[in-house]
Amino acid sequence: MADMKDSEILSILPDRHGKPPAERQRRGPVFDTCEVGAVLRAVVLVQVVLAAGSLYWQFTFVEWLVRYSILTGATLPATLAWLIAACALKKVLARLPRAWQYATGVGLGALAGLYGCGMLALSGLVSPAPWVASALTGALLAALLVAALVLRAKGRTPAATAAQLSELQARIRPHFLFNTLNSAIALVRAEPARAEALLEDLSDLFRHALADVGKPVTLEQEIMLAQRYLAIEQVRFGARLRLSWTLDPAANQAKMPSLLLQPLVENAVMHGVEPSPEGAEVRISTERRGDKVVIKVMNTVAGERAAQEQARGHGMALANVRDRLNLLHDVQGHFQAGLKNGVYRVRIELPA
């Protein structure tokens, strides 16, 4: 209790800059237009609004299509200009209060609207040029985009927290800890070196589980953590756990959410090895393919019933993995899981 009280007191003390943690957290980028997903959403939103707005002036499909094409020629460069400007100013905006970041994003949207209107005016396609309407429209669309990006950024924290709690529960399961300690006790006299290594692996697992789950890590770090976990389970299951690693060094530096791979290999052991007297084969592979990294975790499943149980089991853990991957890499990250021919496969794809 004393330690908890001390930590609670320390959490509200000012730092060396004179600001408490809560105050420091108010600074930082509240929206990010540098991501591929943000670019796609911005372009789609503007084009949908433009397509709907074009219907107010034209009555035939051909007339609407002509007007829409003309407006697209001006609004698409303006949208890209807004995205590039906001991305280039990302570090500058991060030092501003949140209200100023919002205002800057909206102001850049108004300038982008004027830019698009200017392109139409110079080409002689509109006369007179609707400068005020274009600026207001650009500001409104920018406000919608900023709001969407802010909501997405806020979604990272709850998802990461929920995933951390889920993984902590899985990592500190009583029977897992009990079995690991029993294995260490059995090895103390006969093989003290293996007992020491086993306890070191267990210590590393707890250290990673209690670390900041919100920070991305490299695939190499996740592989090392998974190897620690499987080394513990190898002592417990022996020949029943048949491991196969196929690792591509070129994929090691890919960024991913922490504690993403370990629950997948734990799932493979729990549903593949543990219920089967003959054990199971667990295969982990990584491969870099151009600008993508592909990660696969596979395990054999003995019996139709066990296969169905794994297909249904750990739905929350798999959902957390999927959500955290999407939050970090958006449309560039892909997650697939399913059972085929007695083998449960999980496939992850993320940027290299």
Secondary structure, 3 states (H helix, E strand, C coil): CHHHHHHHHHCCCCCCCCCCHHHHHCCCCCCCCCCHHHHHHHHHHHHHHHHHHHCCCCCCHHHHHHHHHHHHHHHHHHHHHHHHHHHHCHHHHHCCCHHHHHHHHHHHHHHHHHHHHHHHHHHCCCCCCCHHHHHHHHHHHHHHHHHHHHHHHHHHHHHHHHHHHHHHHHHCCHHHHHHHHHHHHHHHHHCHHHHHHHHHHHHHHHHHHCCCCCCEEEHHHHHHHHHHHHHHHHHHHHHHEEEEEECCHHHCCCEEECCCCHHHHHHHHHHHHCCCCCCEEEEEEEEEECCEEEEEEEEECCCHHHHHHHHHCCHHHHHHHHHHHHHHHHHHCEEEEEEECCEEEEEEEEEC
